[in-house]
């Protein structure tokens, strides 16, 4: 078995359903970041601007980088959240924080890699470093970047977490993923806030950005479009034909729904127990203040919807 095959087999043993390897070289998709930033579509995510150079040139992240090993982990679960009064949370936030879970697995994979190349240098990240994960994942053959700007895999849809290892050794490289979106535009039509155009996302309108990354007040003209989403949004994924029959994850950390979500109502949250409820959840990112703000918007939208539905015609 070749060294590249050994690395891929180890990745599968650790629970990574997708793995591919790309040569660390410039390619056109990396330069698209310039236009996206110039138009201000990153909103308040100022670190995207600060790390622009590194994101476009991985050799600034790891000198003499030769290979980027991309891995994907399926997080889809088929259950639905019950007893949360119509509130909506992105599926990726139902279970454990993927950063922690995947980082541990990538640490193990990197250790295995370095056992094969003792003199090599390597760095690993899970949505935590200045790496443009989705373009590299497409280049490594994990799938393609769809019109909703998510990475889509023909066998796992888009319910994938991504991680990567940068290494200064040459490996066997995979062919890039082919775009299979075709003429479909369901994701663009489904976006409640019109944040999508084909293959481009205006983060300042995106519900995931507004409920997670946006600090302070959310613009009044966007509150209604948020609907009952409290953390993140899956609208553009749920309508994607490639997600029609997704495989259910086998990762226990994602299968176990955080009981705090099912106990949560728009009036039951208190600051003194927020950290205990969400210490292992990605929801801790937005802190008590952010979750309270989002719950209030969801409550207002629920009330507005009830009033509208009760008006006789």
NUTIVEX-953279 format. One record per atom (N, C-alpha, C): x, y, z. Coordinates in steps of 0.1 Angstrom, whole numbers, padded with zeros to 4 digits, always signed. Layout:
BEGIN
XYZ
...
This chain:
BEGIN
+0009-0012+0000
+0000+0000+0000
+0009+0012+0000
+0006+0022-0009
+0014+0034-0010
+0012+0043+0003
+0021+0052+0005
+0020+0061+0017
+0007+0069+0016
+0004+0074+0004
-0009+0082+0003
-0021+0073+0007
-0021+0061+0002
-0032+0051+0005
-0033+0049+0020
-0021+0048+0027
-0021+0046+0041
-0027+0057+0049
-0024+0069+0044
-0030+0082+0050
-0045+0082+0049
-0050+0079+0037
-0064+0079+0034
-0071+0068+0042
-0065+0056+0044
-0071+0045+0051
-0072+0049+0066
-0061+0056+0071
-0062+0060+0085
-0073+0071+0087
-0074+0079+0078
-0085+0090+0079
-0098+0083+0079
-0101+0073+0071
-0113+0066+0072
-0116+0059+0085
-0105+0053+0091
-0106+0047+0104
-0110+0057+0115
-0106+0069+0113
-0109+0080+0123
-0123+0085+0121
-0130+0081+0110
-0143+0086+0108
-0145+0097+0097
-0135+0100+0090
-0136+0109+0079
-0142+0102+0067
-0154+0106+0062
-0160+0099+0051
-0154+0103+0038
-0149+0115+0037
-0143+0120+0025
-0129+0124+0028
-0120+0121+0018
-0106+0125+0019
-0100+0126+0005
-0093+0137+0003
-0086+0140-0010
-0074+0148-0007
-0065+0148-0017
-0053+0156-0016
-0051+0165-0028
-0047+0177-0025
-0045+0187-0036
-0030+0192-0035
-0025+0194-0047
-0012+0201-0048
-0013+0215-0043
-0005+0220-0035
-0005+0233-0029
+0000+0243-0040
-0008+0248-0049
-0004+0257-0059
-0015+0267-0062
-0012+0278-0067
-0022+0288-0070
-0032+0283-0080
-0045+0287-0078
-0055+0284-0088
-0066+0295-0088
-0073+0297-0099
-0082+0308-0100
-0092+0311-0089
-0097+0301-0083
-0108+0303-0073
-0102+0311-0061
-0089+0310-0058
-0084+0317-0047
-0084+0332-0049
-0083+0336-0061
-0083+0351-0064
-0097+0357-0063
-0108+0348-0063
-0121+0353-0062
-0124+0360-0048
-0116+0357-0039
-0117+0363-0025
-0115+0378-0026
-0107+0383-0035
-0105+0398-0037
-0118+0405-0040
-0125+0401-0050
-0137+0407-0053
-0147+0406-0042
-0149+0395-0036
-0158+0393-0025
-0155+0403-0013
-0143+0405-0010
-0139+0414+0000
-0141+0429-0004
-0138+0432-0016
-0139+0445-0021
-0153+0450-0021
-0163+0441-0023
-0177+0444-0023
-0183+0444-0009
-0174+0441+0001
-0178+0442+0015
-0188+0430+0019
-0187+0419+0012
-0197+0408+0014
-0193+0400+0027
-0181+0404+0033
-0177+0397+0045
-0183+0403+0057
-0189+0415+0056
-0195+0422+0067
-0185+0425+0078
-0188+0421+0090
-0180+0424+0102
-0169+0413+0104
-0168+0404+0095
-0157+0393+0097
-0144+0399+0092
-0139+0408+0099
-0127+0416+0095
-0114+0407+0094
-0114+0395+0101
-0103+0386+0100
-0101+0381+0086
-0112+0381+0078
-0111+0376+0064
-0102+0386+0056
-0103+0399+0059
-0095+0409+0053
-0081+0408+0058
-0079+0407+0071
-0066+0407+0077
-0057+0395+0072
-0064+0384+0069
-0057+0371+0066
-0058+0369+0051
-0062+0379+0043
-0063+0377+0028
-0051+0370+0022
-0039+0375+0025
-0027+0370+0019
-0025+0356+0021
-0027+0352+0034
-0025+0338+0038
-0035+0329+0031
-0047+0334+0031
-0058+0325+0025
-0056+0323+0010
-0049+0332+0003
-0046+0330-0011
-0033+0324-0014
-0025+0323-0003
-0011+0317-0005
-0008+0308+0007
-0011+0295+0006
-0008+0287+0018
+0006+0286+0022
+0016+0290+0013
+0030+0289+0018
+0033+0300+0028
+0023+0310+0030
+0025+0319+0041
+0020+0313+0054
+0012+0302+0053
+0007+0295+0065
+0017+0285+0069
+0022+0277+0059
+0033+0267+0062
+0043+0269+0051
+0055+0274+0054
+0066+0275+0044
+0069+0262+0037
+0070+0264+0024
+0074+0252+0015
+0063+0242+0015
+0051+0246+0017
+0039+0236+0017
+0038+0230+0003
+0036+0217+0002
+0035+0210-0011
+0021+0204-0013
+0015+0199-0002
+0003+0192-0003
-0007+0197+0008
-0020+0197+0004
-0031+0200+0013
-0040+0188+0013
-0041+0181+0025
-0049+0169+0027
-0062+0174+0032
-0073+0173+0025
-0086+0177+0029
-0095+0165+0033
-0102+0167+0044
-0111+0157+0049
-0125+0162+0052
-0135+0154+0050
-0148+0158+0053
-0155+0148+0062
-0164+0153+0071
-0171+0144+0080
-0186+0148+0079
-0194+0138+0077
-0208+0139+0075
-0215+0142+0089
-0223+0152+0090
-0230+0155+0102
-0245+0154+0102
-0250+0148+0091
-0265+0148+0089
-0271+0138+0099
-0282+0142+0106
-0290+0133+0113
-0305+0135+0109
-0312+0124+0108
-0326+0124+0102
-0336+0129+0112
-0333+0129+0125
-0343+0133+0135
-0347+0148+0133
-0358+0151+0139
-0363+0165+0139
-0363+0169+0154
-0361+0182+0156
-0361+0187+0170
-0376+0188+0174
-0379+0183+0186
-0392+0184+0191
-0393+0194+0203
-0405+0199+0206
-0408+0206+0218
-0399+0219+0219
-0397+0226+0208
-0389+0238+0209
-0397+0250+0204
-0410+0248+0204
-0419+0259+0201
-0417+0265+0187
-0414+0257+0177
-0412+0262+0164
-0399+0268+0161
-0390+0269+0170
-0377+0275+0168
-0368+0266+0159
-0359+0273+0152
-0351+0265+0142
-0336+0268+0145
-0328+0257+0145
-0314+0257+0147
-0308+0249+0135
-0297+0254+0130
-0290+0247+0119
-0286+0233+0124
-0287+0223+0116
-0284+0209+0120
-0270+0208+0126
-0261+0216+0121
-0247+0214+0125
-0245+0218+0140
-0255+0225+0146
-0255+0229+0160
-0263+0220+0169
-0268+0209+0164
-0276+0200+0172
-0268+0192+0182
-0256+0188+0177
-0247+0180+0185
-0235+0187+0191
-0225+0179+0193
-0212+0185+0199
-0206+0195+0189
-0198+0204+0195
-0190+0213+0187
-0180+0206+0178
-0182+0207+0165
-0174+0200+0155
-0160+0204+0155
-0157+0217+0159
-0143+0221+0160
-0135+0212+0169
-0141+0209+0181
-0134+0201+0191
-0133+0187+0187
-0144+0181+0182
-0144+0167+0178
-0135+0164+0167
-0136+0173+0156
-0127+0170+0145
-0113+0173+0147
-0110+0183+0155
-0096+0187+0158
-0089+0175+0165
-0096+0168+0174
-0089+0157+0180
-0086+0146+0170
-0095+0144+0160
-0093+0134+0150
-0082+0138+0141
-0082+0151+0137
-0071+0156+0128
-0057+0156+0135
-0057+0158+0148
-0045+0157+0156
-0039+0143+0154
-0048+0133+0156
-0044+0119+0154
-0039+0116+0140
-0046+0121+0130
-0042+0119+0116
-0029+0125+0113
-0027+0137+0119
-0014+0144+0117
-0002+0136+0123
-0005+0131+0135
+0005+0123+0142
+0009+0111+0134
-0001+0104+0128
+0001+0093+0119
+0009+0097+0107
+0006+0108+0101
+0013+0114+0089
+0028+0116+0093
+0030+0122+0104
+0044+0125+0108
+0052+0113+0112
+0045+0102+0115
+0052+0089+0118
+0057+0084+0105
+0050+0087+0094
+0055+0083+0080
+0065+0092+0075
+0065+0104+0079
+0075+0114+0074
+0080+0122+0086
+0090+0116+0093
+0095+0121+0106
+0101+0135+0105
+0106+0138+0093
+0113+0151+0092
+0104+0162+0085
+0091+0158+0083
+0082+0167+0076
+0076+0178+0086
+0071+0189+0081
+0064+0199+0088
+0049+0198+0084
+0040+0200+0093
+0026+0199+0090
+0018+0208+0100
+0007+0213+0095
-0003+0220+0104
-0017+0216+0100
-0025+0215+0110
-0039+0211+0107
-0049+0221+0113
-0060+0222+0106
-0071+0232+0110
-0085+0226+0108
-0094+0231+0116
-0108+0228+0114
-0116+0241+0115
-0116+0248+0103
-0123+0261+0103
-0117+0271+0113
-0105+0269+0116
-0098+0277+0126
-0086+0285+0120
-0081+0282+0108
-0070+0288+0103
-0073+0295+0090
-0063+0303+0085
-0065+0311+0073
-0064+0303+0060
-0073+0293+0059
-0073+0284+0047
-0087+0285+0041
-0087+0286+0027
-0099+0286+0020
-0104+0272+0018
-0111+0267+0028
-0113+0252+0028
-0121+0247+0016
-0132+0254+0012
-0140+0249+0002
-0134+0248-0012
-0126+0258-0016
-0119+0257-0029
-0109+0246-0028
-0102+0244-0017
-0092+0234-0016
-0099+0220-0016
-0110+0219-0010
-0118+0207-0010
-0122+0203-0024
-0126+0212-0032
-0130+0209-0045
-0118+0205-0053
-0107+0212-0051
-0095+0208-0059
-0090+0194-0055
-0092+0191-0042
-0088+0177-0037
-0098+0166-0041
-0109+0170-0048
-0119+0160-0052
-0130+0156-0043
-0132+0163-0032
-0142+0160-0022
-0156+0163-0028
-0157+0172-0037
-0170+0176-0043
-0168+0189-0051
-0179+0197-0051
-0178+0209-0059
-0185+0220-0051
-0181+0232-0053
-0188+0244-0046
-0200+0247-0054
-0212+0245-0048
-0224+0247-0054
-0228+0262-0055
-0240+0264-0061
-0245+0278-0063
-0248+0284-0049
-0250+0275-0039
-0253+0281-0026
-0240+0283-0018
-0228+0282-0025
-0215+0283-0020
-0211+0273-0010
-0219+0263-0008
-0215+0251+0001
-0207+0241-0008
-0199+0233-0001
-0193+0222-0008
-0203+0211-0009
-0205+0205-0021
-0215+0195-0023
-0208+0182-0027
-0211+0171-0021
-0206+0158-0025
-0217+0150-0031
-0214+0143-0042
-0224+0135-0048
-0229+0124-0040
-0221+0119-0030
-0226+0108-0022
-0230+0112-0007
-0226+0125-0003
-0230+0129+0010
-0237+0142+0010
-0240+0148-0001
-0247+0161-0002
-0237+0172+0004
-0243+0182+0011
-0235+0193+0016
-0235+0193+0031
-0240+0183+0038
-0239+0182+0052
-0226+0177+0056
-0215+0185+0054
-0202+0181+0056
-0194+0191+0064
-0186+0187+0074
-0176+0195+0080
-0163+0193+0073
-0155+0203+0072
-0142+0202+0065
-0131+0205+0074
-0120+0198+0072
-0107+0200+0079
-0096+0198+0070
-0084+0202+0074
-0072+0200+0065
-0059+0199+0072
-0050+0193+0065
-0036+0192+0070
-0027+0198+0059
-0019+0208+0062
-0009+0213+0053
+0004+0206+0055
+0011+0202+0045
+0023+0194+0047
+0034+0198+0036
+0046+0198+0040
+0057+0202+0031
+0063+0190+0024
+0055+0179+0021
+0059+0168+0013
+0050+0166+0001
+0055+0159-0009
+0047+0156-0021
+0039+0143-0018
+0027+0142-0023
+0019+0130-0021
+0012+0128-0035
+0004+0117-0036
-0004+0115-0048
-0016+0124-0048
-0019+0131-0059
-0030+0141-0059
-0042+0136-0066
-0054+0141-0061
-0066+0137-0066
-0071+0147-0077
-0080+0142-0086
-0086+0151-0096
-0096+0160-0089
-0098+0172-0093
-0108+0181-0087
-0122+0177-0090
-0131+0181-0081
-0145+0177-0083
-0152+0185-0094
-0161+0179-0101
-0168+0185-0112
-0181+0191-0107
-0184+0203-0113
-0197+0210-0109
-0209+0203-0115
-0218+0198-0106
-0229+0191-0110
-0242+0198-0107
-0242+0211-0105
-0254+0219-0102
-0263+0220-0114
-0257+0220-0126
-0265+0222-0138
-0273+0234-0138
-0286+0233-0143
-0295+0245-0144
-0302+0247-0131
-0300+0239-0121
-0308+0241-0108
-0305+0254-0101
-0315+0260-0096
-0313+0273-0088
-0322+0273-0076
-0326+0261-0071
-0335+0260-0060
-0330+0267-0047
-0317+0266-0045
-0311+0273-0033
-0313+0288-0034
-0311+0293-0045
-0312+0308-0047
-0326+0312-0045
-0335+0305-0050
-0349+0308-0048
-0354+0307-0034
-0348+0297-0026
-0352+0294-0013
-0347+0304-0002
-0336+0312-0005
-0330+0320+0005
-0340+0331+0009
-0344+0331+0022
-0354+0341+0027
-0349+0356+0026
-0336+0358+0026
-0331+0372+0026
-0324+0376+0013
-0326+0368+0003
-0319+0371-0010
-0304+0373-0009
-0298+0365-0001
-0283+0366+0001
-0275+0359-0010
-0282+0351-0018
-0275+0343-0028
-0277+0348-0043
-0266+0348-0050
-0266+0348-0064
-0257+0336-0068
-0258+0331-0080
-0251+0319-0084
-0236+0319-0080
-0232+0310-0071
-0218+0308-0066
-0213+0320-0058
-0222+0328-0053
-0217+0340-0045
-0227+0342-0033
-0222+0345-0022
-0230+0348-0010
-0227+0361-0004
-0237+0370-0002
-0235+0382+0005
-0238+0379+0019
-0227+0378+0027
-0228+0374+0041
-0237+0384+0049
-0237+0397+0045
-0244+0407+0053
-0259+0405+0053
-0264+0396+0043
-0278+0393+0043
-0281+0379+0047
-0271+0371+0049
-0272+0356+0052
-0277+0354+0066
-0287+0346+0068
-0292+0343+0082
-0281+0337+0091
-0273+0328+0085
-0262+0323+0094
-0253+0334+0099
-0249+0343+0090
-0240+0354+0094
-0248+0362+0104
-0260+0366+0102
-0267+0375+0110
-0269+0369+0124
-0272+0356+0125
-0274+0350+0138
-0262+0345+0146
-0251+0345+0138
-0239+0339+0145
-0227+0350+0145
-0224+0356+0134
-0212+0365+0133
-0216+0379+0136
-0228+0383+0133
-0232+0397+0135
-0233+0401+0150
-0226+0411+0154
-0227+0416+0167
-0237+0428+0168
-0243+0430+0180
-0252+0441+0181
-0265+0439+0175
-0271+0450+0171
-0285+0450+0165
-0284+0444+0151
-0294+0437+0147
-0296+0432+0133
-0305+0442+0126
-0301+0446+0114
-0309+0457+0107
-0324+0453+0106
-0333+0463+0109
-0347+0460+0109
-0352+0454+0097
-0347+0458+0085
-0352+0452+0072
-0349+0438+0070
-0340+0432+0078
-0336+0418+0077
-0342+0409+0087
-0348+0415+0098
-0353+0407+0109
-0364+0398+0104
-0373+0403+0096
-0385+0394+0092
-0380+0382+0084
-0370+0384+0076
-0365+0373+0068
-0359+0362+0076
-0354+0365+0088
-0348+0355+0097
-0358+0345+0101
-0371+0349+0101
-0381+0340+0105
-0379+0334+0119
-0379+0321+0121
-0378+0315+0134
-0364+0308+0136
-0355+0312+0127
-0341+0307+0129
-0334+0314+0140
-0329+0306+0149
-0322+0312+0161
-0307+0311+0160
-0302+0300+0153
-0288+0298+0152
-0286+0292+0138
-0280+0300+0129
-0277+0294+0116
-0290+0293+0107
-0288+0287+0096
-0299+0285+0086
-0295+0273+0077
-0305+0265+0074
-0303+0254+0064
-0312+0255+0052
-0318+0266+0049
-0328+0267+0038
-0321+0263+0025
-0310+0268+0022
-0303+0266+0009
-0298+0252+0008
-0296+0245+0019
-0292+0231+0019
-0304+0222+0018
-0314+0225+0025
-0326+0216+0026
-0333+0214+0013
-0332+0224+0004
-0339+0223-0009
-0330+0217-0020
-0317+0215-0017
-0308+0210-0027
-0311+0196-0030
-0312+0192-0043
-0315+0179-0047
-0305+0169-0043
-0292+0173-0041
-0282+0164-0037
-0283+0161-0022
-0292+0168-0015
-0295+0164-0001
-0308+0157+0001
-0314+0152-0010
-0327+0146-0010
-0326+0133-0001
-0316+0126-0002
-0315+0113+0005
-0301+0112+0011
-0297+0121+0020
-0284+0121+0026
-0281+0109+0035
-0269+0105+0036
-0265+0094+0045
-0265+0100+0059
-0270+0092+0068
-0270+0096+0082
-0256+0094+0088
-0251+0104+0096
-0238+0103+0101
-0236+0091+0111
-0224+0086+0112
-0222+0075+0121
-0214+0080+0133
-0212+0093+0134
-0204+0099+0145
-0213+0102+0157
-0210+0095+0168
-0219+0096+0180
-0220+0110+0185
-0209+0118+0184
-0210+0132+0189
-0220+0140+0181
-0223+0137+0169
-0233+0144+0161
-0247+0138+0162
-0247+0126+0165
-0260+0119+0166
-0268+0123+0179
-0261+0126+0190
-0267+0129+0202
-0271+0144+0202
-0284+0147+0201
-0289+0160+0201
-0288+0166+0215
-0283+0179+0215
-0281+0186+0228
-0294+0187+0235
-0297+0182+0246
-0310+0183+0253
-0313+0197+0256
-0303+0206+0257
-0306+0220+0260
-0315+0226+0249
-0314+0222+0237
-0322+0227+0226
-0337+0223+0228
-0339+0211+0232
-0353+0207+0234
-0360+0213+0246
-0351+0217+0255
-0357+0224+0267
-0358+0239+0266
-0353+0244+0255
-0352+0258+0253
-0365+0264+0248
-0370+0275+0254
-0381+0282+0249
-0377+0297+0248
-0385+0305+0242
-0382+0319+0241
-0381+0327+0254
-0387+0321+0265
-0386+0328+0278
-0378+0321+0288
-0372+0309+0285
-0366+0301+0296
-0351+0302+0297
-0345+0311+0289
-0330+0312+0290
-0326+0322+0300
-0316+0318+0308
-0310+0326+0319
-0295+0326+0317
-0289+0338+0319
-0275+0339+0317
-0267+0330+0326
-0271+0327+0338
-0263+0319+0347
-0262+0305+0344
-0271+0300+0335
-0270+0286+0331
-0267+0284+0316
-0264+0295+0309
-0261+0294+0295
-0248+0286+0293
-0238+0289+0300
-0225+0282+0298
-0226+0267+0301
-0234+0263+0311
-0235+0249+0314
-0243+0242+0303
-0253+0248+0298
-0261+0242+0287
-0254+0240+0274
-0245+0250+0271
-0240+0250+0257
-0224+0249+0257
-0218+0244+0268
-0204+0244+0269
-0197+0234+0258
-0205+0224+0254
-0200+0215+0244
-0206+0218+0230
-0213+0229+0229
-0221+0232+0216
-0214+0243+0209
-0215+0243+0196
-0211+0255+0188
-0218+0268+0191
-0230+0266+0197
-0239+0278+0201
-0232+0287+0211
-0222+0281+0219
-0215+0290+0228
-0208+0301+0222
-0206+0300+0209
-0199+0311+0202
-0206+0325+0202
-0219+0324+0202
-0226+0337+0202
-0230+0343+0216
-0226+0335+0226
-0227+0339+0240
-0242+0342+0244
-0244+0344+0256
-0258+0346+0261
-0265+0358+0254
-0258+0369+0252
-0264+0381+0246
-0268+0378+0232
-0260+0371+0224
-0264+0368+0210
-0276+0359+0209
-0276+0348+0218
-0287+0339+0218
-0300+0346+0222
-0299+0354+0232
-0311+0362+0237
-0316+0371+0226
-0308+0378+0219
-0312+0386+0208
-0319+0378+0197
-0313+0367+0193
-0319+0358+0183
-0333+0353+0187
-0334+0349+0200
-0346+0343+0205
-0357+0354+0205
-0353+0366+0208
-0363+0377+0208
-0368+0380+0193
-0359+0379+0184
-0363+0381+0170
-0373+0370+0165
-0369+0358+0169
-0377+0346+0165
-0391+0347+0172
-0392+0352+0184
-0405+0354+0191
-0413+0364+0184
-0407+0375+0180
-0414+0386+0173
-0420+0381+0160
-0411+0373+0153
-0416+0368+0140
-0427+0358+0142
-0426+0350+0152
-0437+0340+0155
-0450+0348+0158
-0450+0358+0166
-0462+0366+0169
-0467+0373+0157
-0458+0378+0149
-0463+0385+0137
-0470+0375+0127
-0464+0363+0126
-0470+0353+0118
-0484+0348+0123
-0485+0347+0136
-0498+0344+0142
-0509+0355+0139
-0505+0367+0141
-0514+0378+0138
-0518+0379+0124
-0509+0376+0115
-0512+0376+0100
-0521+0365+0097
-0519+0353+0102
-0528+0342+0099
-0542+0343+0105
-0543+0352+0115
-0556+0353+0121
-0565+0364+0115
-0559+0371+0105
-0566+0382+0098
-0576+0376+0088
-0589+0378+0089
-0599+0373+0080
-0597+0378+0066
-0600+0370+0056
-0599+0375+0042
-0613+0374+0036
